[in-house]
Amino acid sequence: MKLTATALGVAYALWAFAPTAAVAAEAKQNFILDNETGFEIKEVYVSPHRSNEWEEDVLGQDTLDDGSDVKIRFNRRTRTCRWDLKVVYAVDGTDAVWSNINLCEISKIIIHYNKKNDKTTAEFE
């Protein structure tokens, strides 16, 4: 009888912590993309660093207005931490690309545009 009570206790502990573990696993690579460029972004691509192709536009038919942000979520089965990011501006179709971003250590990416040097930069938090 004592073995059964112990087994039930362990089973309960595993059940109690399972949702927390599942949420943590799902959220590992999730991040917020904050557009502080002064321009609307029409497309955002995130693909594994080792991939030779961009995945689908994560915005779908939406756009990301200047001063707005979007939460980009990954499937919880996603294992890789290193990703590439590409944004495409709505105004002229130009893009900016960042490679080999460790999304397991980053929860927010803020992008800025500098008119003087015509460059888009990213700040990682």
ROTISE-554922 format. One record per residue: residue number from 1; x, y, z of N, C-alpha, C, CB in turn. Coordinates in steps of 0.1 Angstrom, whole numbers. Glycine has a CB too. Layout:
N
pt i = NUM&npx = X&npy = Y&npz = Z&capx = X&capy = Y&capz = Z&cpx = X&cpy = Y&cpz = Z&cbpx = X&cbpy = Y&cbpz = Z
...
END
This chain:
125
pt i = 1&npx = 8&npy = -12&npz = 0&capx = 0&capy = 0&capz = 0&cpx = 9&cpy = 13&cpz = 0&cbpx = -9&cbpy = 0&cbpz = 12
pt i = 2&npx = 20&npy = 12&npz = 7&capx = 29&capy = 24&capz = 8&cpx = 34&cpy = 27&cpz = -6&cbpx = 40&cbpy = 21&cbpz = 18
pt i = 3&npx = 38&npy = 17&npz = -14&capx = 43&capy = 18&capz = -28&cpx = 33&cpy = 25&cpz = -36&cbpx = 47&cbpy = 5&cbpz = -34
pt i = 4&npx = 20&npy = 22&npz = -35&capx = 9&capy = 28&capz = -43&cpx = 8&cpy = 43&cpz = -39&cbpx = -4&cbpy = 21&cbpz = -41
pt i = 5&npx = 9&npy = 46&npz = -27&capx = 8&capy = 60&capz = -23&cpx = 19&cpy = 68&cpz = -28&cbpx = 7&cbpy = 61&cbpz = -7
pt i = 6&npx = 31&npy = 63&npz = -28&capx = 43&capy = 69&capz = -33&cpx = 42&cpy = 71&cpz = -48&cbpx = 56&cbpy = 61&cbpz = -30
pt i = 7&npx = 38&npy = 61&npz = -55&capx = 36&capy = 61&capz = -70&cpx = 26&cpy = 72&cpz = -73&cbpx = 32&cbpy = 48&cbpz = -75
pt i = 8&npx = 15&npy = 73&npz = -66&capx = 4&capy = 83&capz = -68&cpx = 10&cpy = 97&cpz = -66&cbpx = -8&cbpy = 81&cbpz = -59
pt i = 9&npx = 18&npy = 98&npz = -55&capx = 24&capy = 111&capz = -52&cpx = 34&cpy = 116&cpz = -64&cbpx = 32&cbpy = 110&cbpz = -39
pt i = 10&npx = 42&npy = 107&npz = -69&capx = 50&capy = 110&capz = -80&cpx = 42&cpy = 113&cpz = -92&cbpx = 60&cbpy = 98&cbpz = -83
pt i = 11&npx = 32&npy = 106&npz = -95&capx = 23&capy = 108&capz = -107&cpx = 17&cpy = 122&cpz = -106&cbpx = 13&cbpy = 97&cbpz = -108
pt i = 12&npx = 12&npy = 125&npz = -94&capx = 6&capy = 138&capz = -92&cpx = 16&cpy = 150&cpz = -94&cbpx = 0&cbpy = 139&cbpz = -77
pt i = 13&npx = 28&npy = 148&npz = -89&capx = 39&capy = 158&capz = -90&cpx = 42&cpy = 160&cpz = -105&cbpx = 51&cbpy = 154&cbpz = -83
pt i = 14&npx = 43&npy = 149&npz = -113&capx = 46&capy = 150&capz = -127&cpx = 34&cpy = 157&cpz = -134&cbpx = 48&cbpy = 137&cbpz = -133
pt i = 15&npx = 22&npy = 154&npz = -130&capx = 10&capy = 160&capz = -137&cpx = 10&cpy = 175&cpz = -133&cbpx = -3&cbpy = 153&cbpz = -132
pt i = 16&npx = 13&npy = 178&npz = -121&capx = 12&capy = 192&capz = -116&cpx = 22&cpy = 201&cpz = -124&cbpx = 14&cbpy = 193&cbpz = -102
pt i = 17&npx = 34&npy = 196&npz = -127&capx = 44&capy = 204&capz = -133&cpx = 44&cpy = 203&cpz = -148&cbpx = 57&cbpy = 200&cbpz = -128
pt i = 18&npx = 37&npy = 194&npz = -154&capx = 36&capy = 191&capz = -168&cpx = 32&cpy = 204&cpz = -176&cbpx = 27&cbpy = 180&cbpz = -171
pt i = 19&npx = 21&npy = 211&npz = -172&capx = 18&capy = 223&capz = -180&cpx = 29&cpy = 233&cpz = -180&cbpx = 5&cbpy = 229&cbpz = -175
pt i = 20&npx = 35&npy = 235&npz = -169&capx = 46&capy = 245&capz = -168&cpx = 58&cpy = 241&cpz = -178&cbpx = 52&cbpy = 246&cbpz = -154
pt i = 21&npx = 61&npy = 228&npz = -178&capx = 72&capy = 224&capz = -187&cpx = 68&cpy = 225&cpz = -202&cbpx = 75&cbpy = 209&cbpz = -184
pt i = 22&npx = 55&npy = 222&npz = -205&capx = 50&capy = 223&capz = -219&cpx = 51&cpy = 238&cpz = -223&cbpx = 36&cbpy = 218&cbpz = -220
pt i = 23&npx = 46&npy = 247&npz = -214&capx = 46&capy = 261&capz = -218&cpx = 61&cpy = 266&cpz = -220&cbpx = 39&cbpy = 270&cbpz = -207
pt i = 24&npx = 70&npy = 262&npz = -211&capx = 84&capy = 266&capz = -212&cpx = 90&cpy = 261&cpz = -225&cbpx = 92&cbpy = 261&cbpz = -200
pt i = 25&npx = 87&npy = 248&npz = -229&capx = 92&capy = 243&capz = -241&cpx = 86&cpy = 250&cpz = -253&cbpx = 89&cbpy = 228&cbpz = -242
pt i = 26&npx = 74&npy = 254&npz = -253&capx = 67&capy = 260&capz = -264&cpx = 73&cpy = 274&cpz = -266&cbpx = 52&cbpy = 261&cbpz = -262
pt i = 27&npx = 76&npy = 281&npz = -255&capx = 80&capy = 295&capz = -255&cpx = 95&cpy = 297&cpz = -257&cbpx = 75&cbpy = 302&cbpz = -243
pt i = 28&npx = 102&npy = 287&npz = -258&capx = 117&capy = 288&capz = -259&cpx = 122&cpy = 298&cpz = -269&cbpx = 123&cbpy = 274&cbpz = -261
pt i = 29&npx = 117&npy = 297&npz = -282&capx = 122&capy = 305&capz = -292&cpx = 112&cpy = 317&cpz = -295&cbpx = 124&cbpy = 297&cbpz = -305
pt i = 30&npx = 101&npy = 317&npz = -289&capx = 92&capy = 328&capz = -291&cpx = 98&cpy = 342&cpz = -288&cbpx = 79&cbpy = 327&cbpz = -283
pt i = 31&npx = 94&npy = 352&npz = -296&capx = 100&capy = 365&capz = -293&cpx = 90&cpy = 376&cpz = -298&cbpx = 114&cbpy = 367&cbpz = -300
pt i = 32&npx = 93&npy = 388&npz = -294&capx = 85&capy = 400&capz = -298&cpx = 94&cpy = 407&cpz = -308&cbpx = 81&cbpy = 409&cbpz = -286
pt i = 33&npx = 88&npy = 411&npz = -319&capx = 95&capy = 419&capz = -329&cpx = 88&cpy = 433&cpz = -329&cbpx = 94&cbpy = 413&cbpz = -344
pt i = 34&npx = 96&npy = 443&npz = -325&capx = 92&capy = 457&capz = -323&cpx = 97&cpy = 465&cpz = -335&cbpx = 96&cbpy = 462&cbpz = -310
pt i = 35&npx = 88&npy = 471&npz = -342&capx = 91&capy = 479&capz = -354&cpx = 93&cpy = 494&cpz = -350&cbpx = 81&cbpy = 478&cbpz = -365
pt i = 36&npx = 105&npy = 499&npz = -349&capx = 108&capy = 513&capz = -346&cpx = 116&cpy = 519&cpz = -357&cbpx = 115&cbpy = 514&cbpz = -332
pt i = 37&npx = 112&npy = 515&npz = -370&capx = 119&capy = 520&capz = -381&cpx = 114&cpy = 533&cpz = -387&cbpx = 119&cbpy = 509&cbpz = -392
pt i = 38&npx = 102&npy = 536&npz = -385&capx = 96&capy = 548&capz = -391&cpx = 88&cpy = 544&cpz = -404&cbpx = 106&cbpy = 558&cbpz = -395
pt i = 39&npx = 88&npy = 531&npz = -407&capx = 81&capy = 526&capz = -419&cpx = 73&cpy = 513&cpz = -416&cbpx = 91&cbpy = 523&cbpz = -430
pt i = 40&npx = 63&npy = 511&npz = -424&capx = 55&capy = 499&capz = -423&cpx = 63&cpy = 487&cpz = -428&cbpx = 41&cbpy = 500&cbpz = -430
pt i = 41&npx = 62&npy = 475&npz = -422&capx = 68&capy = 463&capz = -427&cpx = 57&cpy = 454&cpz = -432&cbpx = 76&cbpy = 456&cbpz = -415
pt i = 42&npx = 59&npy = 449&npz = -444&capx = 49&capy = 441&capz = -451&cpx = 51&cpy = 426&cpz = -449&cbpx = 47&cbpy = 445&cbpz = -465
pt i = 43&npx = 64&npy = 422&npz = -447&capx = 67&capy = 408&capz = -446&cpx = 78&cpy = 406&cpz = -435&cbpx = 71&cbpy = 402&cbpz = -460
pt i = 44&npx = 76&npy = 394&npz = -428&capx = 87&capy = 390&capz = -419&cpx = 89&cpy = 375&cpz = -420&cbpx = 82&cbpy = 394&cbpz = -404
pt i = 45&npx = 101&npy = 372&npz = -422&capx = 105&capy = 358&capz = -424&cpx = 115&cpy = 353&cpz = -413&cbpx = 112&cbpy = 355&cbpz = -438
pt i = 46&npx = 112&npy = 342&npz = -407&capx = 121&capy = 336&capz = -397&cpx = 124&cpy = 322&cpz = -402&cbpx = 115&cbpy = 337&cbpz = -383
pt i = 47&npx = 136&npy = 318&npz = -404&capx = 140&capy = 304&capz = -408&cpx = 152&cpy = 299&cpz = -400&cbpx = 142&cbpy = 303&cbpz = -423
pt i = 48&npx = 153&npy = 286&npz = -399&capx = 165&capy = 281&capz = -392&cpx = 178&cpy = 286&cpz = -399&cbpx = 164&cbpy = 265&cbpz = -392
pt i = 49&npx = 188&npy = 288&npz = -391&capx = 200&capy = 294&capz = -397&cpx = 206&cpy = 285&cpz = -407&cbpx = 210&cbpy = 296&cbpz = -385
pt i = 50&npx = 205&npy = 272&npz = -406&capx = 211&capy = 262&capz = -415&cpx = 203&cpy = 260&cpz = -428&cbpx = 213&cbpy = 249&cbpz = -408
pt i = 51&npx = 191&npy = 266&npz = -428&capx = 182&capy = 265&capz = -440&cpx = 187&cpy = 274&cpz = -451&cbpx = 168&cbpy = 268&cbpz = -436
pt i = 52&npx = 185&npy = 269&npz = -463&capx = 188&capy = 277&capz = -475&cpx = 176&cpy = 284&cpz = -481&cbpx = 194&cbpy = 268&cbpz = -486
pt i = 53&npx = 165&npy = 283&npz = -474&capx = 153&capy = 289&capz = -479&cpx = 146&cpy = 296&cpz = -467&cbpx = 143&cbpy = 279&cbpz = -485
pt i = 54&npx = 139&npy = 307&npz = -471&capx = 131&capy = 314&capz = -461&cpx = 118&cpy = 307&cpz = -459&cbpx = 128&cbpy = 329&cbpz = -465
pt i = 55&npx = 113&npy = 306&npz = -447&capx = 100&capy = 300&capz = -444&cpx = 89&cpy = 310&cpz = -449&cbpx = 98&cbpy = 297&cbpz = -429
pt i = 56&npx = 77&npy = 307&npz = -446&capx = 65&capy = 315&capz = -450&cpx = 66&cpy = 329&cpz = -442&cbpx = 52&cbpy = 308&cbpz = -448
pt i = 57&npx = 60&npy = 339&npz = -448&capx = 58&capy = 352&capz = -442&cpx = 50&cpy = 350&cpz = -429&cbpx = 52&cbpy = 362&cbpz = -451
pt i = 58&npx = 56&npy = 353&npz = -417&capx = 49&capy = 350&capz = -405&cpx = 38&cpy = 360&cpz = -402&cbpx = 59&cbpy = 351&cbpz = -393
pt i = 59&npx = 38&npy = 371&npz = -410&capx = 27&capy = 381&capz = -408&cpx = 15&cpy = 377&cpz = -416&cbpx = 32&cbpy = 395&cbpz = -413
pt i = 60&npx = 16&npy = 368&npz = -425&capx = 5&capy = 364&capz = -434&cpx = 1&cpy = 376&cpz = -442&cbpx = -7&cbpy = 359&cbpz = -425
pt i = 61&npx = -12&npy = 379&npz = -441&capx = -17&capy = 391&capz = -449&cpx = -17&cpy = 404&cpz = -441&cbpx = -32&cbpy = 388&cbpz = -453
pt i = 62&npx = -12&npy = 403&npz = -429&capx = -11&capy = 415&capz = -420&cpx = 2&cpy = 422&cpz = -424&cbpx = -11&cbpy = 411&cbpz = -405
pt i = 63&npx = 3&npy = 435&npz = -418&capx = 15&capy = 442&capz = -419&cpx = 19&cpy = 446&cpz = -405&cbpx = 14&cbpy = 455&cbpz = -428
pt i = 64&npx = 31&npy = 451&npz = -403&capx = 36&capy = 456&capz = -390&cpx = 38&cpy = 471&cpz = -391&cbpx = 48&cbpy = 448&cbpz = -385
pt i = 65&npx = 29&npy = 479&npz = -385&capx = 31&capy = 493&capz = -386&cpx = 43&cpy = 498&cpz = -377&cbpx = 18&cbpy = 500&cbpz = -381
pt i = 66&npx = 48&npy = 510&npz = -381&capx = 58&capy = 516&capz = -373&cpx = 53&cpy = 518&cpz = -359&cbpx = 63&cbpy = 529&cbpz = -379
pt i = 67&npx = 61&npy = 516&npz = -349&capx = 57&capy = 517&capz = -335&cpx = 49&cpy = 506&cpz = -329&cbpx = 49&cbpy = 530&cbpz = -334
pt i = 68&npx = 47&npy = 495&npz = -337&capx = 39&capy = 484&capz = -333&cpx = 49&cpy = 472&cpz = -331&cbpx = 28&cbpy = 480&cbpz = -343
pt i = 69&npx = 43&npy = 462&npz = -324&capx = 51&capy = 449&capz = -323&cpx = 42&cpy = 437&cpz = -325&cbpx = 58&cbpy = 449&cbpz = -309
pt i = 70&npx = 49&npy = 426&npz = -327&capx = 41&capy = 414&capz = -329&cpx = 49&cpy = 402&cpz = -322&cbpx = 40&cbpy = 410&cbpz = -345
pt i = 71&npx = 41&npy = 393&npz = -316&capx = 47&capy = 382&capz = -309&cpx = 48&cpy = 371&cpz = -320&cbpx = 38&cbpy = 377&cbpz = -297
pt i = 72&npx = 60&npy = 366&npz = -322&capx = 62&capy = 355&capz = -331&cpx = 64&cpy = 342&cpz = -323&cbpx = 75&cbpy = 358&cbpz = -340
pt i = 73&npx = 55&npy = 333&npz = -326&capx = 55&capy = 320&capz = -318&cpx = 59&cpy = 308&cpz = -327&cbpx = 40&cbpy = 318&cbpz = -313
pt i = 74&npx = 66&npy = 299&npz = -320&capx = 71&capy = 287&capz = -326&cpx = 64&cpy = 275&cpz = -321&cbpx = 86&cbpy = 286&cbpz = -323
pt i = 75&npx = 64&npy = 265&npz = -329&capx = 58&capy = 252&capz = -325&cpx = 67&cpy = 246&cpz = -314&cbpx = 58&cbpy = 242&cbpz = -337
pt i = 76&npx = 61&npy = 241&npz = -304&capx = 68&capy = 236&capz = -292&cpx = 78&cpy = 225&cpz = -296&cbpx = 59&cbpy = 231&cbpz = -281
pt i = 77&npx = 76&npy = 218&npz = -307&capx = 86&capy = 208&capz = -311&cpx = 98&cpy = 213&cpz = -317&cbpx = 79&cbpy = 198&cbpz = -321
pt i = 78&npx = 98&npy = 226&npz = -320&capx = 110&capy = 233&capz = -326&cpx = 122&cpy = 231&cpz = -316&cbpx = 107&cbpy = 247&cbpz = -329
pt i = 79&npx = 133&npy = 226&npz = -321&capx = 145&capy = 224&capz = -312&cpx = 156&cpy = 233&cpz = -314&cbpx = 149&cbpy = 210&cbpz = -315
pt i = 80&npx = 158&npy = 239&npz = -326&capx = 170&capy = 247&capz = -329&cpx = 168&cpy = 261&cpz = -322&cbpx = 171&cbpy = 249&cbpz = -344
pt i = 81&npx = 179&npy = 266&npz = -318&capx = 180&capy = 280&capz = -312&cpx = 184&cpy = 291&cpz = -322&cbpx = 189&cbpy = 280&cbpz = -300
pt i = 82&npx = 192&npy = 287&npz = -332&capx = 198&capy = 296&capz = -342&cpx = 189&cpy = 299&cpz = -354&cbpx = 212&cbpy = 291&cbpz = -346
pt i = 83&npx = 185&npy = 312&npz = -356&capx = 176&capy = 315&capz = -366&cpx = 180&cpy = 327&cpz = -374&cbpx = 162&cbpy = 318&cbpz = -360
pt i = 84&npx = 175&npy = 329&npz = -386&capx = 178&capy = 341&capz = -394&cpx = 164&cpy = 348&cpz = -395&cbpx = 183&cbpy = 337&cbpz = -408
pt i = 85&npx = 165&npy = 362&npz = -396&capx = 154&capy = 370&capz = -396&cpx = 155&cpy = 380&cpz = -408&cbpx = 152&cbpy = 379&cbpz = -383
pt i = 86&npx = 144&npy = 381&npz = -415&capx = 143&capy = 390&capz = -427&cpx = 130&cpy = 398&cpz = -426&cbpx = 144&cbpy = 382&cbpz = -440
pt i = 87&npx = 131&npy = 411&npz = -428&capx = 120&capy = 420&capz = -428&cpx = 120&cpy = 427&cpz = -442&cbpx = 119&cbpy = 430&cbpz = -416
pt i = 88&npx = 108&npy = 429&npz = -447&capx = 106&capy = 436&capz = -460&cpx = 97&cpy = 448&cpz = -458&cbpx = 100&cbpy = 426&cbpz = -471
pt i = 89&npx = 102&npy = 460&npz = -462&capx = 95&capy = 472&capz = -461&cpx = 84&cpy = 473&cpz = -471&cbpx = 104&cbpy = 484&cbpz = -462
pt i = 90&npx = 72&npy = 479&npz = -467&capx = 61&capy = 480&capz = -475&cpx = 63&cpy = 491&cpz = -486&cbpx = 48&cbpy = 483&cbpz = -467
pt i = 91&npx = 70&npy = 502&npz = -482&capx = 71&capy = 514&capz = -490&cpx = 79&cpy = 511&cpz = -503&cbpx = 79&cbpy = 524&cbpz = -483
pt i = 92&npx = 89&npy = 503&npz = -503&capx = 97&capy = 501&capz = -515&cpx = 102&cpy = 486&cpz = -517&cbpx = 109&cbpy = 510&cbpz = -515
pt i = 93&npx = 98&npy = 477&npz = -509&capx = 102&capy = 463&capz = -510&cpx = 116&cpy = 460&cpz = -507&cbpx = 99&cbpy = 459&cbpz = -524
pt i = 94&npx = 124&npy = 469&npz = -501&capx = 137&capy = 466&capz = -497&cpx = 137&cpy = 458&cpz = -484&cbpx = 146&cbpy = 479&cbpz = -495
pt i = 95&npx = 148&npy = 451&npz = -482&capx = 147&capy = 442&capz = -470&cpx = 160&cpy = 444&cpz = -461&cbpx = 146&cbpy = 427&cbpz = -474
pt i = 96&npx = 159&npy = 439&npz = -449&capx = 170&capy = 438&capz = -440&cpx = 171&cpy = 424&cpz = -434&cbpx = 168&cbpy = 449&cbpz = -428
pt i = 97&npx = 183&npy = 419&npz = -433&capx = 185&capy = 405&capz = -428&cpx = 195&cpy = 404&cpz = -417&cbpx = 189&cbpy = 396&cbpz = -440
pt i = 98&npx = 191&npy = 396&npz = -407&capx = 201&capy = 393&capz = -396&cpx = 202&cpy = 378&cpz = -396&cbpx = 195&cbpy = 398&cbpz = -382
pt i = 99&npx = 214&npy = 373&npz = -393&capx = 217&capy = 359&capz = -394&cpx = 222&cpy = 354&cpz = -380&cbpx = 228&cbpy = 355&cbpz = -404
pt i = 100&npx = 219&npy = 341&npz = -378&capx = 224&capy = 334&capz = -366&cpx = 221&cpy = 340&cpz = -353&cbpx = 239&cbpy = 333&cbpz = -367
pt i = 101&npx = 208&npy = 343&npz = -351&capx = 203&capy = 349&capz = -339&cpx = 199&cpy = 338&cpz = -330&cbpx = 190&cbpy = 358&cbpz = -342
pt i = 102&npx = 204&npy = 338&npz = -317&capx = 201&capy = 328&capz = -308&cpx = 187&cpy = 332&cpz = -301&cbpx = 212&cbpy = 326&cbpz = -297
pt i = 103&npx = 176&npy = 326&npz = -306&capx = 163&capy = 330&capz = -300&cpx = 160&cpy = 323&cpz = -287&cbpx = 153&cbpy = 326&cbpz = -310
pt i = 104&npx = 169&npy = 313&npz = -283&capx = 167&capy = 307&capz = -270&cpx = 172&cpy = 317&cpz = -259&cbpx = 175&cbpy = 294&cbpz = -269
pt i = 105&npx = 179&npy = 327&npz = -263&capx = 184&capy = 337&capz = -253&cpx = 179&cpy = 351&cpz = -255&cbpx = 199&cbpy = 337&cbpz = -254
pt i = 106&npx = 170&npy = 352&npz = -264&capx = 164&capy = 366&capz = -268&cpx = 149&cpy = 365&cpz = -267&cbpx = 169&cbpy = 370&cbpz = -282
pt i = 107&npx = 143&npy = 375&npz = -261&capx = 129&capy = 375&capz = -260&cpx = 123&cpy = 387&cpz = -268&cbpx = 124&cbpy = 376&cbpz = -245
pt i = 108&npx = 131&npy = 396&npz = -272&capx = 126&capy = 408&capz = -280&cpx = 137&cpy = 413&cpz = -289&cbpx = 122&cbpy = 419&cbpz = -270
pt i = 109&npx = 132&npy = 416&npz = -301&capx = 141&capy = 422&capz = -312&cpx = 134&cpy = 435&cpz = -316&cbpx = 143&cbpy = 413&cbpz = -324
pt i = 110&npx = 142&npy = 446&npz = -314&capx = 137&capy = 460&capz = -318&cpx = 145&cpy = 464&cpz = -330&cbpx = 139&cbpy = 470&cbpz = -306
pt i = 111&npx = 138&npy = 467&npz = -341&capx = 145&capy = 472&capz = -353&cpx = 144&cpy = 487&cpz = -355&cbpx = 140&cbpy = 464&cbpz = -365
pt i = 112&npx = 155&npy = 493&npz = -359&capx = 155&capy = 507&capz = -361&cpx = 161&cpy = 510&cpz = -375&cbpx = 164&cbpy = 514&cbpz = -351
pt i = 113&npx = 157&npy = 521&npz = -381&capx = 162&capy = 525&capz = -394&cpx = 169&cpy = 539&cpz = -392&cbpx = 151&cbpy = 526&cbpz = -405
pt i = 114&npx = 181&npy = 540&npz = -398&capx = 189&capy = 552&capz = -397&cpx = 190&cpy = 558&cpz = -411&cbpx = 204&cbpy = 549&cbpz = -392
pt i = 115&npx = 183&npy = 569&npz = -413&capx = 183&capy = 576&capz = -426&cpx = 197&cpy = 580&cpz = -431&cbpx = 174&cbpy = 588&cbpz = -426
pt i = 116&npx = 205&npy = 585&npz = -422&capx = 219&capy = 590&capz = -425&cpx = 227&cpy = 579&cpz = -432&cbpx = 226&cbpy = 595&cbpz = -413
pt i = 117&npx = 227&npy = 567&npz = -427&capx = 235&capy = 557&capz = -434&cpx = 227&cpy = 546&cpz = -441&cbpx = 244&cbpy = 550&cbpz = -424
pt i = 118&npx = 214&npy = 549&npz = -442&capx = 205&capy = 540&capz = -449&cpx = 206&cpy = 525&cpz = -445&cbpx = 207&cbpy = 541&cbpz = -464
pt i = 119&npx = 206&npy = 523&npz = -432&capx = 208&capy = 510&capz = -426&cpx = 197&cpy = 507&cpz = -416&cbpx = 222&cbpy = 508&cbpz = -420
pt i = 120&npx = 193&npy = 494&npz = -416&capx = 183&capy = 490&capz = -406&cpx = 192&cpy = 482&cpz = -396&cbpx = 172&cbpy = 481&cbpz = -412
pt i = 121&npx = 190&npy = 485&npz = -383&capx = 198&capy = 477&capz = -373&cpx = 188&cpy = 471&cpz = -363&cbpx = 207&cbpy = 487&cbpz = -365
pt i = 122&npx = 193&npy = 462&npz = -355&capx = 185&capy = 454&capz = -345&cpx = 191&cpy = 455&cpz = -332&cbpx = 183&cbpy = 440&cbpz = -350
pt i = 123&npx = 183&npy = 456&npz = -322&capx = 187&capy = 456&capz = -308&cpx = 180&cpy = 444&cpz = -302&cbpx = 182&cbpy = 470&cbpz = -300
pt i = 124&npx = 188&npy = 436&npz = -295&capx = 184&capy = 423&capz = -290&cpx = 182&cpy = 424&cpz = -274&cbpx = 193&cbpy = 411&cbpz = -294
pt i = 125&npx = 171&npy = 419&npz = -269&capx = 169&capy = 419&capz = -255&cpx = 166&cpy = 405&cpz = -250&cbpx = 158&cbpy = 429&cbpz = -251
END
